[in-house]
Amino acid sequence: MIGYIKGTVLFVGGGDGREVVVEAGQSGVGYRILMALSEVSSLEVGAQAELHVYTQVREDAIELYGFRTADERTLFTRLVTVNGVGAKLALSILDTLTPGELQNAVLTGDTATLKRVSGIGPKVAARVILELESFLRTCHFGELMPEHGRVAVSKSSHLDTRSALANLGFAEAEIDRVIGELDASGEQMDVQAEIVWCLRHRG
């Protein structure tokens, strides 16, 4: 699976404007990558790009989805697990809402904001809230409205830590618990230290 690409942008645009082609290093191989429109607009042909990549394998195709940060990729990865949200709709969500706006909408049950996204109706909006609320309680994108008081916000995003713990075999409920305990401890540390802390407190 491809998780990261660094190289020269060879092409920007495509039929729906979401396609970019990046040559990985000096390999002579160009990778077609789909991105949110807001991200594509920041890329220029001939410029260097570093993209975090989500690889989607289907029976009939392999698609690459690119993001400027690992946090965005992790959020996208969570979105596509929601019943009724495919990769294209997940990109549309990230086009329409910032990570903070999405988090606010989920944690406050704001279906109206979610329905601003083309393709999201009442049922899908409700599923997004139901299936992402637990995960987004432990994430911080700097735009949470404190008056809602529904989440204890840490000063750093735990997305990379959560991803690493999942790779280490932690169940989702286990990750939620140990990240909650980490936040409650009040300790501030980098991702590597957070992972070590969580391993020690796995129980």
N, C-alpha and C positions, 0 to 999 in steps of 0.2 A: 504494500500500500504506500502511496506517495503522501507524505505529510507536510513537506516543505519544499519550496522551489525558490531559488535565487538566480536571477539572470536578466537578460535583455528583453525588453518588450518588443515583439515583432509585429504585432497586430492588435488593434483595438476597435471594437464595434460589433459587426455581425448583424444578423437579421433583427434581433430584438435589442441590440446595443449592449448585451451583457458579456460578449465573448472577448477574451484576450488570448494571445498566444505568447508564451514566454520561452525563450531558449535557455535551457538549464546549463549555466556555465558556458564552456566553449564546446559543448558536446555536438552541436549541429542538429540537435533534436529539439523541436518546438512542441510545447504542451498546450493544448487548447483547454482553457480554464474559464468557467462561468463565474461571474461575480455580481454583486449588487450594483445597480446603476450608479449609485453614489460613489462607489469605490472605483468603478471603471473610469469615471470622469476625472479622477485624479492621476491617471496613468497616461503616459505619452510614448509613442513609438520611438525606440532608440534609447529610452531611459532604462535605468536599472530598477528592478522590482524584487522585493522579498515578500513572498506570499506563504501563509499557512494554508494548507490544502486539506480538504475533506474528499476522500475518494469514495464514490458511490458505485458499487458493482451490481449491475442488473443482468438478467439473462441475455439481453440483446445489446448491451452497451456498458462501457465504463465511463463515468463522467467525473470530472474534477471540478471542485468548487473552491474558489480562492478567497482569502481574507487577509487584511493587513495585520491583524493581531490574532494571537492564539485564543484570547477571550472571545472574540467574535466567532471563531471557528467552533469553540466549545458550545456557545449559545446556539449556533446553527445546528450542531449535532443534536442538541436537546430538542430543538423545535421539530426536527424531522422524525422524532420518536412519537410525537403526538398523533393520535389517530385522526386522519383527515388532513394532515399537513405534510405535503411532499416537499421535495427540494426546491421546486420553483416557487411555491407559496412561501416557504421559509425565507427565500431571497426577497420576495415582495414585502414580507414583514420587516426585514432589516432595511429595505429601501424606504419604508413609510415611517417606521418608528426607530428612535435611537434605543440602544440597550436600556438606558434609564427609563425612557417612556414605556417600553415594554414591561419592565420590572414593576413600575408604578401601576400599570393597568392590571397586571396579574395579581399583585398583592392587595389591591383595593377592589378587585372584582369589577373593574371598569370595562364592561363589554363594548360600550360605545366607542372607546378608543380603539379597541382591537378591530371593530367592524369598519374602521376607516381604511383598512387594508383590503384592496380588491381581492375577492375570492373568499373572504371570511364572513360567514353569517353567524346567527345566534348560536347554533349548535357547535360549530368549530371554535368560536370564541369561548364558550363555556368549557370545552375540553382543554383548550390551551391553559385556562386559569386552573382547572382541576389538576392537570398533569404537570404543570411547571411550578406551582406555588411552593411546594416543599423545597425544590431546588433553588428557586430565586430568593428564598428567605435568607440564604447564607451568602449571597452575592452582593457586591456593591459597585455600582456604576456612577456614583457621585450625583445622582439626580433624585434620590428618594425623598419623598415629602415626609418630614419627621412627624407632622401632626397625626398621621395615621397610626403610628406606634405599633405596626404589625410585624416589624422585623428589627432584630438587633443587628446594626450594620457594623461590620468590621472596617478598618481603615485600608484594607487591601482586598483585591478580588481573590476569591478562593477557587476560581475556575481551573487554573492549572493544577492546583493541589487536588481538587476533586477528580480531575482527569487522571492524574497519576495514581491516586488511590484506587480508582476503578481498574486501572491496568494491573494493580497489585492484588486484585481479587476481592476488594471490598464490595459488599452489596450496597445498593443505593441507600437503604435505610440506615445501614452502618455508617456510611459516609455522612449522612445528614446528622446523625447523633454525634459523631466525633468532631465534626466541624462546628456544631453548636457548642460543644464543650470547649473547643479552642477559642471561640469568640468570647465565651463566658469567662475564660481565664484572663482576658485582657492583655495577653502577651502579644507583642508585635514582632514579626520575624519574616524572613524571606521564604520563598516557596519550599526550598530544600529543607529548611528548619521546620516548616509546618508539616511536611511529610513525615519527618522523623518524629515530631511530637505526636502526630496521629497514630503512627505505628506503635509508639510506647503506650498510648492510651486506648488502644483498640479494645482491650478487655477480653 
